[in-house]
């Protein structure tokens, strides 16, 4: 079998203020990091499940290499789901990590997928 490795970006998702007003989804500067499929939060810090639900659909795409003209390459902010909260969730690519297909799934590669 040939090399079964692939790369994904590690991501940081951070609460950033986008205007005046009370923040309802945590605190400015709260963040989590996504390394592979594992979500990591700093010791003692939480993250709003509602904010997480807003940004979650974008994360798998942001982890992958995209064409420079693709909006996924240039757009990095997601609105807080509370329309009264003056924050955005900024998604930043912070590094790359190499994974093995065999270490991430029980489904084997087939000849056509190699």
C-alpha positions in Angstrom: 0.0 0.0 0.0 1.2 3.5 -0.7 1.5 6.4 1.8 -1.9 6.9 3.5 -1.1 10.2 5.1 -3.0 13.5 4.8 -2.6 16.9 6.4 -5.1 19.1 8.3 -4.8 22.5 9.7 -5.0 23.0 13.4 -7.5 25.8 14.1 -8.1 28.3 16.9 -11.6 29.7 17.2 -11.7 32.9 19.3 -14.5 35.2 20.5 -13.7 38.7 19.2 -15.7 41.9 19.7 -17.2 43.4 16.5 -19.0 46.4 18.1 -20.3 47.9 21.3 -22.6 46.2 23.8 -22.8 43.4 26.2 -21.3 40.0 25.2 -23.6 37.1 25.9 -21.6 34.2 24.6 -18.7 34.2 27.1 -15.9 36.7 27.2 -13.8 38.4 24.6 -10.7 36.3 24.0 -12.3 33.0 25.0 -11.2 30.3 22.5 -10.7 26.7 21.8 -8.3 24.9 19.5 -9.2 22.1 17.1 -6.3 19.6 16.6 -7.5 16.9 14.2 -10.9 15.9 15.5 -10.1 16.8 19.1 -11.4 20.1 20.6 -9.1 21.6 23.3 -10.1 24.4 25.8 -7.7 26.2 28.1 -7.8 25.2 31.7 -10.8 26.7 33.5 -12.4 28.3 30.4 -15.7 27.3 28.8 -17.2 28.0 25.4 -20.8 28.6 24.6 -22.5 25.6 23.0 -24.6 28.0 21.0 -21.5 29.7 19.6 -20.0 26.2 19.0 -23.1 25.2 17.0 -22.7 28.2 14.8 -19.1 27.6 13.9 -19.0 23.8 13.9 -20.2 23.3 10.3 -17.3 25.4 9.0 -14.5 23.7 10.9 -13.9 20.6 8.7 -13.6 22.7 5.6 -11.3 25.2 7.3 -9.0 22.3 8.3 -8.4 21.4 4.7 -6.4 23.0 2.0 -8.6 25.3 -0.2 -8.1 27.2 -3.4 -6.9 30.8 -2.8 -10.0 32.1 -4.5 -12.4 30.0 -2.4 -14.3 32.1 0.1 -13.3 29.5 2.7 -9.7 30.6 2.3 -10.5 34.3 2.9 -13.5 34.5 5.2 -12.5 33.8 8.8 -15.3 35.2 11.0 -18.7 33.6 11.9 -21.4 35.6 13.6 -22.4 34.8 17.1 -25.9 33.2 16.9 -27.4 35.7 19.3 -28.3 38.7 17.2 -27.9 41.0 20.2 -24.3 39.9 20.9 -21.6 42.1 19.4 -19.1 39.3 18.7 -17.7 37.2 15.9 -16.0 33.8 16.1 -12.7 34.2 14.4 -11.3 31.0 12.9 -7.5 31.0 12.5 -5.3 28.3 10.9 -2.4 27.9 13.4 -0.4 25.0 12.1 -0.6 21.8 10.1 -0.6 18.2 11.3 -0.1 15.0 9.4 -2.5 12.1 10.0 -2.7 8.5 8.8 -5.8 7.2 7.2 -5.5 3.9 9.0 -5.2 5.7 12.4 -8.4 7.7 11.8 -10.9 5.2 10.5 -11.5 1.4 10.4 -12.5 1.7 6.7 -9.6 0.6 4.6 -8.4 2.5 1.5 -9.3 0.7 -1.8 -7.3 0.7 -5.0 -9.4 3.5 -6.5 -9.0 5.7 -3.4 -5.2 5.5 -3.2 
